[in-house]
Amino acid sequence: MLAGRRILVVLDNARNSDHVRPLLPGAPGCLTIVTSRDALSGLVAAHGAHALTLRPFDTAQARDLLVRRLGAARVDAEPRAADEIAGLCAGLPLALACVAARAAAHPHFPLAAVAAELREAHGSLDAFARSDASVDVGTVFSWSSRQISDEAARLFRLLALHPGPDFTLPAAAALTGLPLRRTRPLLAELTGLHLVTEHSPGRYAFHDLLRAHAGELLEERHTEAERQDARHRLYHHYLQTAHAADLLLAPHADPPPPPPAPEGVRPEPLADDDRALAWLTAEHAVLLAVVDTAAATGKERLACQLAWSLEPFFDRRGHWHDALTVQRTALDAARRLAEPALEARGLRGLGRIEGRLGLHHLSLPRLERALDLFGRLGDDTGRAHTHRSLGWESEQRGDLPGALRHNQLALALFRALGDRAQAGVLNSVGWYHALLGDHRQALTHCFEALTMLQDLGDRYGQAATWDSIGYAHQHLGRHPQALLAYRNALTLVRALGAPYTEADILARVGDTHHAMGDEDSARAAWTDALRLLRALDHPDAGRVGARLSGPDGQADVC
């Protein structure tokens, strides 16, 4: 029929490549356009087809669709409502068309009312239901989900339980309880039909409306026990991996060991602290969501353990506002469990982060209460770590003798326990000796600490100790030695990705250059420190900015 003719052939809603092949023109001169939920990779490989993935509409495109359906006057009269409708429809043209049809059928309805209707139904597809199956969003989604295998369909439904903005193959495997090698082809099925998208290498997501569709199918086809088991596996996947990462980032921390992982859960392998930091950075938003949902779904103990495992990461990266949120959640969860040991941990965790944010009127009483609870429990490790935190609090209040005393108490406890955390406390004792003017005693403690930390392979502890050594040399007037020590510290913290610590050291580098009369170098170091602190929204930015605020950009520096 097509021989010798120039025809445009449109094949709409193809199931797969085999569905299309018999309908391809056999003669030149014709063009075929195929639409499908499937990627149709077979046509690309065997027939030279050009693939074009259609993305959801952005805000401007969504508004254009609404203008075409409802008229510019109506959309322009309520621009914020129109944008909210676009967002609640996830940019999907069919969903937008359904909503536009409802709004067109009721021209007296404000768009704000239509948006409210969508908002109230968010989490389900009820607001998009239509009697005509061809334009009912849930029905159209089901056409895709019916094309996949039973195991892939089960994975699609279980993914509705994932609380984060995206997920990885290991997280999907945890939900199913299947090995990675069996989960990978299932995920490929879902991406092939665009039920989920691989928005960056190894990271997957699906639109809110598809999540709602998966959630409705989950409620229909899985018991509450099955849903709870899948959640349990998923939460443990993140807890087990975060705990392993915690031990790599802070070898001397004391996170409570997680319970044994349920069958089918395998934490991700983390070879070193660099890999641990990379995993935590990639999963940052997901981990926040897991802490919140675990606490809200009766998994309070797990929420506490995950929150406490994230402390070294938040501290190193300077994510203190996120840390404040999860530590509040953890303390609330610990109190609901009514276990003094968990409450003591929760008080200490929240007190630490409140102190970092300058909320000392809140942090000090929490830490003192934690110390009292650890003492009543006979937990000397908990007491030692809390004394360290109280030492830092004392320093912030200007009580340097108190800071030294708390750290000496922590050191004595750690030594009695034979705990390797004594290496880091040795540096802290040296640091407070330096702040009190006993710089030679400081160097004695710090070099002892440095040797221990090097033997332990604790790079973060080594960085802090080189910083202390630099400070002691600086105040002994040994400026070249101070700059060398600071340079060693900066090399380590930059490799480790610790912006607050880097800013703190840079401020002292600037002070040293200033003392040597090198104002250009001083200003450069202070400016770099200020940039980092402002990015972190940290209160120390004002202190560093003051160094640059004097005449000619110079400030008096002690």
VODOZA-254820 format. One record per residue (C-alpha): x negated, y negated, z negated; residue in three letters. Coordinates in Angstrom, 2 decimals. Example, Ala and Ser with C-alpha at 12.3 -4.5 7.8 and 13.67 -1.06 7.14 Angstrom:
BEGIN
        u        v        w   aa
   -12.30     4.50    -7.80  ala
   -13.67     1.06    -7.14  ser
end
This chain:
BEGIN
        u        v        w   aa
     0.00     0.00     0.00  met
    -2.91    -2.36    -0.73  leu
    -5.09    -1.44     2.24  ala
    -6.09    -4.54     4.20  gly
    -4.31    -6.90     1.80  arg
    -5.53    -9.40    -0.79  arg
    -3.52    -8.67    -3.91  ile
    -3.84    -9.63    -7.54  leu
    -2.96    -6.55    -9.65  val
    -2.11    -7.15   -13.32  val
    -2.04    -4.09   -15.58  leu
    -0.67    -5.17   -18.94  asp
    -1.03    -3.36   -22.27  asn
    -3.18    -0.47   -21.06  ala
    -3.61     2.34   -23.55  arg
    -7.19     3.24   -22.52  asn
    -9.49     3.51   -19.49  ser
    -7.86     6.71   -18.20  asp
    -4.50     4.94   -18.24  his
    -5.91     2.36   -15.80  val
    -8.07     4.36   -13.39  arg
    -5.27     5.72   -11.12  pro
    -3.97     2.18   -10.59  leu
    -7.24     0.54    -9.53  leu
    -7.21    -0.64    -5.87  pro
    -9.39     1.55    -3.68  gly
   -10.07    -1.10    -1.05  ala
   -12.04    -4.37    -1.27  pro
   -10.29    -7.72    -1.36  gly
    -8.13    -7.12    -4.43  cys
    -8.60    -8.32    -7.99  leu
    -7.36    -6.40   -11.03  thr
    -6.75    -7.93   -14.45  ile
    -6.19    -5.49   -17.31  val
    -5.02    -6.41   -20.80  thr
    -5.41    -3.93   -23.62  ser
    -5.95    -3.57   -27.33  arg
    -8.72    -1.11   -26.40  asp
   -12.15    -2.45   -25.40  ala
   -11.96    -0.30   -22.21  leu
   -15.70     0.31   -22.29  ser
   -15.26     3.12   -19.77  gly
   -14.13     0.62   -17.10  leu
   -17.10    -1.60   -17.89  val
   -19.56     1.30   -17.63  ala
   -18.12     3.16   -14.61  ala
   -16.35     0.49   -12.56  his
   -18.33    -2.69   -13.23  gly
   -15.45    -4.41   -14.99  ala
   -16.16    -7.70   -16.75  his
   -15.03    -7.69   -20.38  ala
   -13.44   -10.81   -21.87  leu
   -12.52   -10.68   -25.56  thr
    -9.69   -13.04   -26.43  leu
   -10.21   -14.62   -29.83  arg
    -7.42   -15.96   -32.04  pro
    -6.42   -19.55   -31.36  phe
    -8.26   -22.27   -33.21  asp
    -6.26   -25.07   -34.83  thr
    -6.16   -27.22   -31.69  ala
    -5.04   -24.35   -29.46  gln
    -2.39   -23.30   -31.97  ala
    -1.05   -26.83   -32.13  arg
    -0.92   -26.97   -28.30  asp
     1.25   -23.83   -28.30  leu
     3.60   -25.36   -30.86  leu
     3.78   -28.58   -28.82  val
     4.74   -26.62   -25.69  arg
     7.45   -24.73   -27.57  arg
     8.76   -27.49   -29.87  leu
     7.79   -30.77   -28.24  gly
     5.07   -33.24   -29.16  ala
     7.35   -35.52   -31.18  ala
     8.34   -32.81   -33.63  arg
     4.78   -31.51   -34.10  val
     3.22   -34.96   -34.34  asp
     5.77   -35.92   -36.99  ala
     4.48   -33.17   -39.32  glu
     0.83   -32.50   -38.39  pro
    -0.12   -30.97   -41.74  arg
     2.78   -28.53   -41.62  ala
     1.87   -27.59   -38.04  ala
    -1.74   -26.87   -39.10  asp
    -0.53   -24.79   -42.05  glu
     1.70   -22.76   -39.74  ile
    -1.30   -22.12   -37.49  ala
    -3.35   -20.94   -40.46  gly
    -0.63   -18.68   -41.84  leu
    -0.21   -17.14   -38.40  cys
    -3.97   -16.38   -38.37  ala
    -4.19   -17.98   -34.92  gly
    -2.39   -15.02   -33.33  leu
    -0.32   -16.15   -30.31  pro
     2.49   -13.63   -30.86  leu
     2.91   -14.67   -34.49  ala
     2.89   -18.34   -33.48  leu
     5.43   -17.64   -30.75  ala
     7.75   -15.90   -33.26  cys
     7.57   -18.81   -35.66  val
     8.02   -21.33   -32.86  ala
    11.10   -19.43   -31.72  ala
    12.60   -19.67   -35.20  arg
    11.82   -23.37   -35.43  ala
    13.27   -24.00   -31.94  ala
    16.48   -22.18   -32.89  ala
    16.85   -24.54   -35.87  his
    15.78   -27.97   -34.60  pro
    17.03   -29.60   -37.81  his
    14.65   -27.52   -39.98  phe
    11.54   -29.50   -41.04  pro
     8.31   -27.76   -40.06  leu
     7.31   -28.01   -43.71  ala
    10.26   -25.74   -44.55  ala
     9.14   -23.23   -41.91  val
     5.61   -23.33   -43.32  ala
     6.97   -22.77   -46.83  ala
     8.89   -19.73   -45.61  glu
     5.68   -18.26   -44.21  leu
     3.77   -19.13   -47.37  arg
     6.29   -17.41   -49.59  glu
     6.18   -14.28   -47.43  ala
     2.37   -14.28   -47.22  his
     1.10   -10.76   -47.78  gly
     3.93    -9.26   -45.72  ser
     5.25    -9.49   -42.16  leu
     8.84   -10.21   -43.18  asp
     8.73   -13.78   -41.88  ala
     7.74   -12.49   -38.42  phe
    10.40    -9.79   -38.08  ala
    12.54   -10.02   -34.93  arg
    15.35    -7.83   -33.55  ser
    13.58    -7.53   -30.19  asp
    10.82    -4.96   -30.71  ala
     8.66    -6.50   -27.97  ser
     8.24    -9.68   -29.98  val
     8.37    -8.23   -33.50  asp
     4.85    -8.62   -34.93  val
     5.01    -5.50   -37.09  gly
     6.27    -3.39   -34.20  thr
     3.58    -4.67   -31.83  val
     0.87    -3.97   -34.43  phe
     2.23    -0.46   -34.80  ser
     1.62     0.17   -31.09  trp
    -2.10    -0.17   -31.81  ser
    -2.11     1.83   -35.04  ser
    -0.28     4.72   -33.33  arg
    -3.13     5.10   -30.82  gln
    -5.79     6.07   -33.38  ile
    -6.59     9.37   -35.07  ser
    -5.03    10.28   -38.41  asp
    -8.30     9.70   -40.27  glu
    -8.83     6.30   -38.64  ala
    -5.24     5.37   -39.48  ala
    -5.87     6.34   -43.11  arg
    -8.98     4.13   -43.18  leu
    -6.99     1.24   -41.70  phe
    -4.39     1.53   -44.44  arg
    -6.97     1.83   -47.25  leu
    -8.83    -1.25   -46.02  leu
    -5.87    -3.29   -47.25  ala
    -7.20    -2.58   -50.76  leu
   -10.50    -4.34   -50.10  his
   -10.33    -7.73   -51.86  pro
   -13.18    -9.51   -50.09  gly
   -13.30   -11.58   -46.92  pro
   -15.19    -8.82   -45.08  asp
   -16.65    -5.36   -45.64  phe
   -19.39    -3.00   -44.50  thr
   -19.51     0.62   -43.40  leu
   -20.63     1.84   -46.87  pro
   -17.68     0.03   -48.49  ala
   -15.29     1.60   -45.97  ala
   -16.81     5.01   -46.73  ala
   -16.26     4.43   -50.46  ala
   -12.58     3.69   -49.85  leu
   -12.10     6.91   -47.92  thr
   -14.43     9.05   -50.06  gly
   -16.01    10.30   -46.80  leu
   -19.70    10.36   -45.85  pro
   -21.07     7.52   -43.75  leu
   -21.49     9.74   -40.69  arg
   -17.76    10.58   -40.74  arg
   -16.63     7.03   -41.50  thr
   -18.69     5.37   -38.75  arg
   -16.66     6.78   -35.80  pro
   -13.42     5.94   -37.61  leu
   -14.53     2.32   -37.92  leu
   -15.50     2.38   -34.25  ala
   -11.94     3.47   -33.40  glu
   -10.51     0.52   -35.30  leu
   -12.88    -1.98   -33.71  thr
   -12.24    -0.47   -30.27  gly
    -8.55    -1.34   -30.63  leu
    -9.30    -4.69   -32.31  his
    -7.54    -3.66   -35.48  leu
   -10.72    -4.81   -37.19  val
   -13.49    -6.98   -35.78  thr
   -17.26    -6.80   -36.26  glu
   -17.78   -10.53   -36.74  his
   -21.52   -10.13   -37.43  ser
   -23.80    -7.08   -37.19  pro
   -22.58    -4.52   -39.70  gly
   -19.89    -6.74   -41.25  arg
   -16.22    -6.21   -40.46  tyr
   -12.99    -8.09   -41.13  ala
    -9.38    -8.18   -40.01  phe
    -6.83   -10.96   -39.75  his
    -4.53   -11.65   -42.66  asp
    -1.50   -10.46   -40.69  leu
    -3.18    -7.17   -39.81  leu
    -4.16    -6.82   -43.47  arg
    -0.48    -7.35   -44.35  ala
     0.51    -4.67   -41.79  his
    -2.05    -2.26   -43.27  ala
    -0.76    -3.06   -46.75  gly
     2.83    -2.28   -45.79  glu
     1.75     1.04   -44.29  leu
    -0.28     1.78   -47.42  leu
     2.74     1.25   -49.67  glu
     4.84     3.53   -47.45  glu
     2.42     6.43   -47.08  arg
     0.21     6.57   -50.19  his
     1.09     7.19   -53.80  thr
     0.03     4.85   -56.58  glu
    -2.48     7.49   -57.73  ala
    -4.07     7.62   -54.26  glu
    -4.34     3.84   -54.16  arg
    -5.89     3.74   -57.64  gln
    -8.44     6.41   -56.69  asp
    -9.48     4.46   -53.60  ala
    -9.83     1.24   -55.61  arg
   -11.86     3.09   -58.23  his
   -14.28     4.39   -55.61  arg
   -14.61     0.95   -54.02  leu
   -15.24    -0.85   -57.32  tyr
   -17.85     1.73   -58.30  his
   -19.60     1.35   -54.95  his
   -20.19    -2.31   -55.72  tyr
   -20.96    -1.77   -59.42  leu
   -23.50     1.01   -58.83  gln
   -25.31    -0.98   -56.14  thr
   -25.22    -4.25   -58.09  ala
   -26.60    -2.49   -61.17  his
   -29.51    -1.12   -59.13  ala
   -30.11    -4.59   -57.70  ala
   -30.06    -6.10   -61.20  asp
   -32.84    -3.76   -62.37  leu
   -34.96    -4.72   -59.35  leu
   -34.47    -8.48   -59.78  leu
   -34.86    -8.47   -63.58  ala
   -36.76    -5.36   -64.72  pro
   -36.54    -6.50   -68.36  his
   -32.81    -7.24   -68.41  ala
   -30.52    -5.08   -70.51  asp
   -27.39    -4.45   -68.42  pro
   -25.24    -1.66   -69.85  pro
   -25.58     1.44   -67.66  pro
   -22.52     2.09   -65.51  pro
   -20.59     5.31   -65.92  pro
   -21.33     8.12   -63.45  pro
   -20.10     7.33   -59.96  ala
   -16.95     9.19   -58.90  pro
   -17.23    11.81   -56.19  glu
   -17.61    10.27   -52.74  gly
   -19.40     7.11   -53.95  val
   -22.98     6.48   -52.91  arg
   -24.65     3.20   -53.87  pro
   -26.55     1.52   -51.08  glu
   -30.30     2.25   -51.12  pro
   -32.33    -0.77   -52.23  leu
   -36.05    -0.28   -51.80  ala
   -37.27    -3.42   -53.58  asp
   -36.21    -6.78   -54.99  asp
   -36.22    -8.38   -51.53  asp
   -33.70    -5.82   -50.30  arg
   -31.70    -6.24   -53.50  ala
   -31.55   -10.01   -53.05  leu
   -30.54    -9.63   -49.40  ala
   -27.68    -7.27   -50.32  trp
   -26.43    -9.53   -53.11  leu
   -26.57   -12.57   -50.82  thr
   -24.61   -10.81   -48.08  ala
   -22.01    -9.50   -50.55  glu
   -21.79   -12.69   -52.67  his
   -18.17   -13.59   -51.84  ala
   -17.08    -9.96   -51.95  val
   -18.56    -9.42   -55.41  leu
   -16.73   -12.45   -56.78  leu
   -13.47   -11.03   -55.46  ala
   -14.18    -7.56   -56.87  val
   -14.82    -8.92   -60.38  val
   -11.55   -10.84   -60.23  asp
    -9.40    -8.01   -58.85  thr
   -10.95    -5.36   -61.09  ala
   -10.10    -7.43   -64.16  ala
    -6.57    -8.01   -62.81  ala
    -5.91    -4.31   -62.04  thr
    -6.75    -2.82   -65.43  gly
   -10.47    -2.17   -64.79  lys
   -11.70    -4.59   -67.47  glu
   -14.80    -2.62   -68.43  arg
   -15.90    -2.35   -64.82  leu
   -15.29    -6.08   -64.29  ala
   -17.51    -6.85   -67.30  cys
   -20.31    -4.59   -66.15  gln
   -20.27    -5.99   -62.63  leu
   -20.27    -9.59   -63.87  ala
   -23.24    -8.93   -66.15  trp
   -25.13    -7.16   -63.34  ser
   -24.87   -10.33   -61.26  leu
   -26.56   -12.60   -63.84  glu
   -30.13   -12.40   -62.38  pro
   -28.84   -13.07   -58.86  phe
   -26.79   -16.11   -59.83  phe
   -29.65   -17.44   -61.93  asp
   -32.22   -17.00   -59.18  arg
   -30.05   -18.49   -56.46  arg
   -28.62   -21.24   -58.68  gly
   -24.98   -20.20   -58.16  his
   -24.03   -21.36   -61.64  trp
   -20.48   -22.45   -60.86  his
   -19.71   -18.99   -59.48  asp
   -21.47   -17.49   -62.48  ala
   -19.28   -19.57   -64.80  leu
   -16.15   -18.18   -63.15  thr
   -17.18   -14.51   -63.38  val
   -18.52   -14.86   -66.94  gln
   -15.22   -16.36   -68.08  arg
   -13.43   -13.45   -66.43  thr
   -15.81   -10.99   -68.14  ala
   -15.37   -12.50   -71.60  leu
   -11.58   -12.48   -71.24  asp
   -11.71    -8.85   -70.13  ala
   -14.05    -7.92   -72.99  ala
   -11.71    -9.48   -75.52  arg
    -8.76    -7.56   -74.08  arg
   -10.73    -4.36   -74.69  leu
   -11.28    -5.47   -78.32  ala
   -14.81    -3.99   -78.52  glu
   -17.31    -6.14   -80.47  pro
   -20.29    -4.95   -78.39  ala
   -18.61    -6.05   -75.17  leu
   -17.46    -9.32   -76.71  glu
   -21.03   -10.06   -77.84  ala
   -22.29    -9.48   -74.28  arg
   -19.51   -11.63   -72.89  gly
   -20.24   -14.48   -75.32  leu
   -23.92   -14.39   -74.47  arg
   -23.31   -14.28   -70.72  gly
   -20.89   -17.20   -70.77  leu
   -23.00   -19.17   -73.26  gly
   -26.07   -18.84   -71.04  arg
   -24.34   -20.21   -67.99  ile
   -22.59   -23.01   -69.88  glu
   -26.02   -24.07   -71.11  gly
   -27.35   -24.08   -67.54  arg
   -24.55   -26.47   -66.61  leu
   -25.24   -28.76   -69.55  gly
   -22.15   -27.70   -71.53  leu
   -24.15   -27.32   -74.75  his
   -21.20   -28.11   -77.01  his
   -19.69   -24.85   -75.72  leu
   -22.78   -22.74   -75.20  ser
   -24.43   -23.11   -78.61  leu
   -21.50   -21.79   -80.72  pro
   -20.96   -18.92   -78.27  arg
   -24.61   -17.86   -78.53  leu
   -24.58   -18.14   -82.32  glu
   -21.42   -16.00   -82.45  arg
   -23.06   -13.46   -80.11  ala
   -26.15   -13.31   -82.35  leu
   -23.95   -12.67   -85.36  asp
   -22.05    -9.88   -83.60  leu
   -25.25    -8.19   -82.35  phe
   -26.62    -8.36   -85.89  gly
   -23.54    -6.70   -87.37  arg
   -23.75    -4.01   -84.71  leu
   -27.44    -3.36   -85.42  gly
   -28.26    -4.08   -81.78  asp
   -31.84    -5.42   -81.94  asp
   -32.15    -5.58   -78.15  thr
   -29.05    -7.76   -77.96  gly
   -30.39    -9.93   -80.81  arg
   -33.75   -10.36   -79.05  ala
   -32.19   -11.46   -75.74  his
   -29.85   -13.82   -77.58  thr
   -32.76   -15.38   -79.51  his
   -34.34   -16.12   -76.11  arg
   -31.19   -17.88   -74.98  ser
   -30.98   -19.82   -78.24  leu
   -34.60   -20.84   -77.75  gly
   -33.72   -22.36   -74.41  trp
   -30.75   -24.12   -76.01  glu
   -33.04   -25.55   -78.70  ser
   -35.39   -26.88   -76.01  glu
   -32.50   -28.62   -74.26  gln
   -31.58   -30.36   -77.52  arg
   -35.18   -31.45   -78.08  gly
   -35.77   -29.01   -80.95  asp
   -39.08   -27.56   -79.74  leu
   -40.05   -25.97   -83.10  pro
   -36.65   -24.24   -83.08  gly
   -37.24   -23.05   -79.50  ala
   -40.62   -21.60   -80.48  leu
   -39.16   -19.94   -83.58  arg
   -36.36   -18.22   -81.65  his
   -38.82   -16.89   -79.08  asn
   -41.21   -15.66   -81.76  gln
   -38.29   -13.81   -83.35  leu
   -37.42   -12.31   -79.95  ala
   -41.05   -11.29   -79.41  leu
   -41.23    -9.56   -82.79  ala
   -38.03    -7.62   -82.05  leu
   -39.16    -6.56   -78.58  phe
   -42.55    -5.45   -79.88  arg
   -40.92    -3.38   -82.61  ala
   -38.71    -1.78   -79.98  leu
   -41.60    -1.22   -77.57  gly
   -39.53    -3.10   -74.97  asp
   -41.34    -4.30   -71.87  arg
   -39.32    -7.52   -72.05  ala
   -41.99    -8.71   -74.50  gln
   -44.10    -9.71   -71.46  ala
   -41.64   -12.42   -70.45  gly
   -41.21   -13.58   -74.04  val
   -44.98   -13.93   -74.42  leu
   -44.84   -16.47   -71.62  asn
   -41.96   -18.28   -73.32  ser
   -43.91   -18.47   -76.58  val
   -46.85   -19.87   -74.63  gly
   -44.57   -22.38   -72.91  trp
   -43.24   -23.75   -76.18  tyr
   -46.74   -23.97   -77.60  his
   -47.57   -26.09   -74.56  ala
   -44.53   -28.32   -75.05  leu
   -45.61   -28.80   -78.69  leu
   -49.08   -29.89   -77.56  gly
   -51.03   -26.72   -78.41  asp
   -52.12   -26.17   -74.82  his
   -55.05   -23.82   -75.52  arg
   -52.85   -21.53   -77.59  gln
   -50.36   -21.68   -74.75  ala
   -52.95   -20.49   -72.25  leu
   -53.91   -17.58   -74.53  thr
   -50.32   -16.32   -74.66  his
   -49.62   -16.99   -70.97  cys
   -52.69   -15.19   -69.62  phe
   -51.82   -12.19   -71.82  glu
   -48.29   -12.31   -70.42  ala
   -49.56   -12.65   -66.84  leu
   -51.65    -9.48   -67.11  thr
   -48.68    -7.52   -68.42  met
   -46.33    -8.90   -65.78  leu
   -48.76    -8.08   -62.97  gln
   -49.04    -4.51   -64.27  asp
   -45.23    -4.30   -64.29  leu
   -44.90    -5.79   -60.79  gly
   -42.54    -8.50   -62.10  asp
   -43.00   -11.27   -59.52  arg
   -40.37   -13.55   -60.99  tyr
   -41.99   -13.33   -64.42  gly
   -45.38   -13.99   -62.87  gln
   -44.03   -17.12   -61.17  ala
   -42.68   -18.46   -64.47  ala
   -46.00   -17.72   -66.17  thr
   -48.09   -19.44   -63.48  trp
   -45.79   -22.43   -63.98  asp
   -46.53   -22.42   -67.73  ser
   -50.26   -22.11   -67.04  ile
   -50.06   -25.04   -64.64  gly
   -48.26   -27.14   -67.24  tyr
   -50.89   -26.40   -69.91  ala
   -53.76   -27.27   -67.53  his
   -51.95   -30.43   -66.44  gln
   -51.70   -31.68   -70.01  his
   -55.31   -30.78   -70.73  leu
   -56.24   -33.11   -67.85  gly
   -57.35   -30.20   -65.64  arg
   -55.35   -31.37   -62.67  his
   -56.98   -29.25   -59.91  pro
   -56.45   -26.09   -62.02  gln
   -52.87   -27.18   -62.66  ala
   -52.14   -27.63   -58.94  leu
   -53.67   -24.23   -58.19  leu
   -51.42   -22.56   -60.80  ala
   -48.35   -24.41   -59.52  tyr
   -49.22   -23.36   -55.97  arg
   -49.33   -19.70   -57.08  asn
   -45.93   -20.15   -58.77  ala
   -44.38   -21.82   -55.71  leu
   -45.65   -19.08   -53.39  thr
   -43.87   -16.49   -55.52  leu
   -40.58   -18.34   -56.06  val
   -40.24   -19.25   -52.40  arg
   -40.70   -15.61   -51.45  ala
   -38.14   -14.66   -54.09  leu
   -35.56   -17.30   -53.13  gly
   -35.19   -19.18   -56.43  ala
   -34.32   -22.80   -55.56  pro
   -33.82   -24.11   -59.10  tyr
   -37.15   -22.73   -60.31  thr
   -38.80   -24.10   -57.17  glu
   -37.35   -27.56   -57.88  ala
   -38.53   -27.43   -61.49  asp
   -42.08   -26.59   -60.43  ile
   -42.07   -29.20   -57.66  leu
   -41.14   -31.86   -60.21  ala
   -44.24   -30.96   -62.23  arg
   -46.36   -30.89   -59.10  val
   -45.23   -34.46   -58.49  gly
   -46.10   -35.38   -62.08  asp
   -49.60   -33.97   -61.62  thr
   -50.19   -35.89   -58.38  his
   -48.87   -39.02   -60.10  his
   -51.36   -38.55   -62.95  ala
   -54.14   -38.21   -60.36  met
   -53.05   -41.46   -58.67  gly
   -51.86   -39.75   -55.48  asp
   -48.48   -41.47   -55.20  glu
   -47.66   -40.27   -51.68  asp
   -48.03   -36.63   -52.68  ser
   -46.09   -37.28   -55.91  ala
   -43.19   -38.82   -54.02  arg
   -43.15   -35.96   -51.50  ala
   -42.95   -33.32   -54.26  ala
   -40.28   -35.20   -56.24  trp
   -38.22   -35.75   -53.08  thr
   -38.30   -32.03   -52.26  asp
   -37.28   -31.21   -55.84  ala
   -34.42   -33.71   -55.74  leu
   -33.13   -32.28   -52.45  arg
   -32.99   -28.77   -53.93  leu
   -31.27   -29.91   -57.14  leu
   -28.65   -31.92   -55.28  arg
   -27.90   -28.91   -53.10  ala
   -27.31   -26.96   -56.30  leu
   -25.22   -29.77   -57.83  asp
   -27.45   -29.50   -60.89  his
   -27.55   -32.16   -63.65  pro
   -31.38   -32.20   -63.54  asp
   -31.10   -34.13   -60.27  ala
   -30.68   -37.34   -62.26  gly
   -33.86   -36.69   -64.23  arg
   -35.92   -36.06   -61.10  val
   -34.29   -38.97   -59.26  gly
   -35.44   -41.29   -62.06  ala
   -39.05   -40.52   -61.11  arg
   -38.38   -42.07   -57.71  leu
   -36.39   -45.04   -58.95  ser
   -39.16   -47.23   -60.38  gly
   -40.95   -50.12   -58.60  pro
   -42.31   -48.96   -55.26  asp
   -40.73   -45.59   -55.88  gly
   -42.95   -44.93   -58.91  gln
   -41.77   -44.01   -62.35  ala
   -43.46   -43.57   -65.66  asp
   -44.01   -39.86   -66.21  val
   -45.06   -38.26   -69.47  cys
end
